[in-house]
Amino acid sequence: MIAKPGSPNSDRRISGWAWRVSRTTNPVYWELIDQFRRRTGLPAVANTSLNLAGEPIVHSSQDAVSTFVRAPGIDLLVLDDLVVTRSETDLERTVELSSAAH
């Protein structure tokens, strides 16, 4: 989904929005995007709603975990400083990537 230019609407039109992220006003998100750029060469990330088909967008950490558990296509869930993974292997890979960035 990273390189996907947009998402289809209910009438199948593709739409998307570009947002500029400032290092000064949002340093944590800016750093995340910069780390992604360093690893992939792409200076952008896709930000989308978290919900399953037919369900409302999650509004709480509890909703997010419930959706994560039922969505096999999601490998990793980050809630503030908590990282939730499906397996020890996923967690080890995440730690390795995080260590390599520093």
Secondary structure, DSSP 4 states (H G I P E B T S, - for coil): -TT---EE-TTS-EE-------TTT-HHHHHHHHHHHHHHS-----------TTSPPP-SHHHHHHHHHH-TT--EEEETTEEEESSHHHHHHHHHHHHHH-
